[in-house]
Amino acid sequence: MQLTAEQLYEGLARLTPARRAGFVADALASVPPEDAHLAEAAPFIAPLSLDVAQVRGAMHRTQVLLDALIRLEEHVLTPEGEPLRQRLVHSLEPGSARLVAQCTHESRYSLQRRLRRMDAFLEPTTGRYSVIEVNQVAPLSFRPHDVDQRLAARLMEALGFDYTPRLLAPRILRWLQGELHARHPGRELRLVALVSEHGYPAKSGLPGLAQLVQEAAREAGFSTEVVHCYPPEVRRVGGRPVLAGREVDVIWRQSVFLDWYRERGEDVSDYEALCSHPEEHLIVNSTRSFLTASKEAFALLCEPEVQRALRLPVEAVAVLGETVPETVSLAHAAHRRVEVLEDRAAWISKPTDSSFGQGIEFGTRHTADSWARLVEARSGDGFVFQRRVGYPVLRWPQVTRSGELVRRDIEFDFCPHQVDGAMAGTAFIRAHLRDATVGSDRVMNVSSGSCMVPFLAPAD
């Protein structure tokens, strides 16, 4: 489906203010409790519609990038790739490096089919598409995406447009079933334990995701149960994982660090024992994913010698050059330092092992002296410098909490998903209302004040 801003504006204008305000209330009600303070100021931006050809081109280019990342991860496990593996390990925080070392097995099937979400930008006037990082450690946007899709479908129906929501939950179900069948052909998927740790607010949406996937199973005629739980609840009985007295078929691991439990004297020894034998127990979302979730991986993919070592086809190298903003690790490319110093407005700096926008520095926020100090401090392992990508801007309809309809300039990102080894055709959209007094150097994520925007995904 592709609608213009004017078509959406005209359709919304035909609704009463009270009806429009009702959609805003529905959107705000879907915001998780930990982000409630942001919801107070969050606008409701009408579902975003982008050029179908551009969206499909972005999906193709993303798949090329992911194929290169998979090649990189396989290569670094070979003797020839050991120096690159060490480079990636040195780019991680100690906790992440420990998790990578703990992963003693992951099948190629699982490697290719991990859930992944790209952080990217699609420029609607030119079709330029830039991926700035890949989240394959804790892809937490799946539930809000499906919630937004259902909201978009209801709004489109009210406006007189036919739109079938593009839901991720059924695709995730097929992924989990495929993982089990690859390991145990013909076995029925009965119980999935979606395991996360306590005390990590960003994962508060996981119980809702478990419910959505279980609902998808029911609608497809399966009796699969997907249960959100915590590490101490998963026990080892007779050598098998058990939850509430029932054997677990798949551990869908969203737990990361278990120190919190050990410090409080809670017993997680059974869960740790199970996770230490992924060759025996089916555990999806491998902790080895931290290795190429490191932003150092993007610096590697930008280096010609690494591209040659990965035997990337010429066409793939060209796509990477158009898709991945130039990313430099000064610890391994010291000759680029002068270039980074002299044109600070063209660069941003990122820790290689961070999330939620932590530690990101925009060159535009610095004086020449403070930028020089930053470059000096970040010239070792653990940081990269990346060519800055300007946020795309669209003038798009917005509805206020009172139901007033206005047009506003928005800056937005475009974050597509890979599910079960293929691009799902879906995208998670976040947006800022453009503020000329602030400038386009705000981090684009919900914790920094971005709002989530439904995306009208094109049909298959």
N, C-alpha and C positions, 0 to 999 in steps of 0.2 A: 504494500500500500504506500502510495506517495501522494501527500497532500501539501499544498502550499500554505504558507502562513496566513494568507488572505482567506483561503477556504476554511481553515480552522477558526479564524477570528469571526467570520460571518456565521459559522455554525454556532459558536459559543454565544454570539450576540443574540441569537434567536431564543436562547434559554433565559429564564427569569433569573435575576440576581440570587434569589433563594436557592434555585436549582444549582447554579454555579457554586455557591457557597457550600452546598452539600458535597460536591466533589472535592473541594478543598479540605473539608472536614474529614472525608474518607482518606485522603492522601496523608494528612497529618496524623491520623489515627494509626497508620501503618508504620510510623517512625518508632524505632525501638526506644524503650525508656531511657537508656543511657544517653540518647541524643535529643531528649525532650527539650533541652534548653535551646537547641538549634531550631527545633520545629516552631518555636514561638515566632521567629522571624522569617521562617522559610516560606517562600511563595509557592503557589502551584503553577507550574509552567505547563502549558498544553503539551500533549504528547508530541515528541519530536519526530519529524518525517524527513528523511534524507534521500538523496538521489539513489535509486536502486542499483544502477551500474556502479556507482562509487562504492556502495556498501559491499557489493559482491567482489569488486576489485580489492577492497580492504581485507575481506575474508581470505581471498587467495594469497595475498601477500603475507598475511599473518601465518598461514599454514606453511609457507616457505620458511619463514623465520623459525617456527616451531620445529620443523624438520631439521634445520641447522642446529638448533639447541639440542635436539635428541642426538644428532651425530656427535656434537661436542661431548655430551655426557657419556656416550659409549666410548669415544676416543680416549677420554682421560682415564678410563679403566684399563687401558692397554699399557704395556711397557713403554711404547713410544710416546704415549700421552701423559706419562707420570709427571713431567715438569709442569704441564698445564694443570694437572690435578692439584699439585702442591700450591700453585699460584692461586687457584680457586679456594683451597682450604685456608691459605694465609689471609684471604680477604674476608673470612668469616669471624664473627665473635666466637669466643671459646665454647659457649654453649651450643651454637649451631654446628661448629666443627665436631663436637662430641657426638651430636645426633647423626651427622654424616658417617662418622666412624662406626657407629652402632649398627648401621644398615649393612647387613652381610649378604642380602639377597633382594633382588627385585627382578621380576621377569621382564623380558622385552615387551610382552603384551601390556603389562602394567605401566611400564615407562612410556609407551606410546599413547596410553589412554588416560593418564592422569588428568584430573580436572585442572584447567588453567584459565586464568583471566589476564588479558593484556591491558595495560594502562597505555592509552593511545589517543591520538587526535586525528580527526578527519575534517579537513578544510572543505566546506561545501562549495566555495566558489571555484576552487582549482582541482579538487579531488586529491590534493596532497594528503598522504597518510603517514603518520609517524608513530612508532611504538617506542615508548621510553623505558618500559620495564615489563617483566612478566611475573605475575603472581601465581606460583604453583605450589606454595607451601600451605596457605590457609585461604582458599578462594571463598570468601565469606559473602559474596554479593548475590548468591543464587536465590535465596529466599526473597530479598527485596525485589529482585528482578521479576520473579513470578507474581508477586503482589502487584507490582507496577503494571505488568501485562494485563492482569485481570481488571485493574482499574481503567487502563486504556480502552479495553474492550467495552466496558460499561459506558464510558464517555462517548466512544465512537457510535455506539448504538443510540445513545440519546441525541447525537448530532445527525443521525440518519445515515451513517457510514457502516459498512460491513467490515469487521475486523476480527479475525480469529487470533486469540492470544498465542504467542510463541512461548510455550512453557518449557522450562529446563527440567522440572521434576521427572517427567516420563523418560527423558533422555538419561538422567542420572540413574534411574531404575534399570534401564537397559545396560548401562555401564556396569553396575554392580552385578547384574545377572551374568553378563559376559565374563567378568573377572572370575566368578565362581565356576562357570562352565569351562573356562580355559584350564582351570586347575582340576576340576572334578566334573568331567562331561556327564550330562544327564542328571546331575543333582539339583534338587529344587532349592531355591533360595528361600529360607524360612525366617531367619533372624539375622538382622544387621545391627551391630552395636556401634553407634556413632559416639565416639568417646572424645570428650574434651575436658580440659582441666578447669577447676574452680578459679574464680577471681580474675577472669580475663574478659572484660566487658564486651569487647568486639565480637565474642562468640555467643552472645546472648540470643542471637537469632537461630542457633543450631537446633533447638527443640522444634521451632516452627518449620525448619527445613526437613527435619526427620518426618514430621507430620505430613508435609506436602508430598514427599516421596512415597510414604505409605499410602496416602490417598491415591496416588498415581497407580500403585500396585493394585489396589482394590478396583479401580476403574478398568484396569486391564485384565481383571479376573484372577489375580494372584493373591495368595494368602500371606505374602511377605510382610513381616513386621520390621520397622525401623525404629529403634529405641535410642534416644539420647541418654547417655549415662556418663559416669566419671570413673577414673582409673581404679579406685578401691572397690568398685562394684563388680568389676570383671575378675572372676576367679578362675583358677586352673584346677580342674577336677578330672582325674584320670588322664592327665596330659592334654586335655582339651579346654578351650575357652568356654566359660559358662556365665550366663547372666541371669540372675533370679531363678536359678535352677534349670535353665534351658541352655542347650548347646548353641553356641554362636557360630554361624557360617562364615561371616565376614566381619572383621574389625575395621571399621572405617575410622581411621585414626586422625583426629583433629587435636589430640593432646600433644604438647610439645615438651615443656620442661616439668619434671616431676619433683623438683627440689621442695616445692611448697608443701607437698605431702610428707616427705621425709622429715622436714623441719618440725612438723606438727605430730610426728610419731604415728602417722597413718600408714597402714600396711598397703603398699603397692607392689610388693614383691611378685605376686602372681602375674600382675599385668606386665611388669618389666620382664619377667621370664618368658611370657608369651611373645612380647614384641622383640625379644632378642633372637627369636627363631622364625623369621618371616618365610624361610624356605619350607617350614612345616605348617604354619598357620597363615591363612589368607588375610593379609593386612594391606589395605589400600591406602594411598596417600603416603608413600614412602618418605621417610625422613632424609633419604639421599637427595630429595628434591631441593634441599637447602643449597646443594652444591652449585646448581645452575640457576637458582633463584637469586644468587649473588649478582649484583650489578656489574661485577668484574666480568661476568660472562658476556655482557654487551661489549666491553672493551676488547675481549678476545675475538668476538665475531667481526669486529672492525679491522682486525690486523690481517694483512694479506698472507703472511706466513701461516697463520692459523687457518685461514680459508683454504689454503693449499693442503695443509695437513688433514683437513676434514674432507678433502676431495669434493668440494662443493662445485656443482656445475656452473658454467659461466653465467647462465641465466639466473641461477640462484644468487650468485654474488651481486649481479646487477640489481635484483630485487632488494637484497639486504642494503645496498648502498642508497636506495631510494626510501627505505622504510625505517632503518635504524639511524637516529641522529648520531653523528660522530661522537664516539665515547672513548676517552683516553684515561689510562692509568699512568700517572707520572712516575710511579715507582718502577714501571717497566718501559716507559717512553719519555725519559728525561729530556730528550731533544725537543719535545713539544712544549716545554715549560714557558719559554719566552712568548710563544704564540698565545698561550692561555693568559699570561700576565698582561700582555699588551692590548687585548681585546676583551676585557672582562664582561662587557655587555652581551657578548655572544655566548657566554658559558654559564652553566650552573654547576655546583659541586654537590655530590651525594656521598654519604657513607655507603659502602658496598653491601652491608648487612643491616638494613634498617627498614622500617615500615611506617605507614601513617604520616609520611612527610617529615619524619624526624631527621634533623640534621641537614636538611636541604638549604643551600645558600645560593641566592641569585647574585650574579655579578653586578647587576644593576643596583643592588642595595649597598654596594661598597664604594668607598673611595679607593683611589689607586693604592694608598698605603695599607688600608685594611685588607684589600684584596691580596696584596703581596704577602701579608702576614698569613692569610688563610691558605694561599697556594703553598707557602713554605710548610705550614703545619700539615697540609694534606698531600704532600708529595710522596708519602710512603704507602705501604699496603693498607687497605681498608677504606680507600676513597677513590672515586672516579670524578672526572670532569666531562660534562656532556653538553653538546651544542644545544642551546636553548631553542625550544619550539614555542612559537607564539600560539596562544589559545585562539581557536576559531571563534568567530562572533556571528550570531544571527539575531535579527530582530524578530521576536516571536511573541505570541499571545501569552499573557499572564493573568491569572485570576487572583485577586486579593482575598483575604479571609472573609471580608464582607460581601464578596460576590462581584465586586467591581471588575470590569474587563479593561485591560490596558495592553499596550505594546511596549516591550522592553528589550533592550539589547542584552543578550546573554553570552557569556563565555562558557564553553562546554567541552567535555572530553567524550571519548567514544571507546568503550572498553569491551571488546568482544570476548566470547567464551569458547573454549574448546572442551567438548564433552565426548567421552568415548572415542577419542582419537580423531575427531572431525570438528570443523568449525560448525557451531550450532546455528549460525545466522542471526544470533541474538547479540545484544550489547547492553551493557550497564552504562547509563548516562548520568553524569553529575554536571552541575552548572553553578556559576556565579551570576548574579546580576552585575552587569558591567558597571564599574565605578571609575570614572576617569581620574578621580582624585587619588585612588589607590594604586592604579597601574596594574599591568597584567603579570605581577610577580607574586601572586598568592598561590599556595599549594592547592591543587584541585582534589580535595577529598572531603568527606562529610565532617570529619573532626575539625576541619578548618573553616566550616561554615557553608560548604557547598550543599545544594539540595539535589535530591534524586528526581530524575525526569523520565517518565515513561517513553519508550522508544517504539515506534511503529515499524516493526521488522518486516522486510519484504517476504513474500511467500517463497517457498522452496522453488 
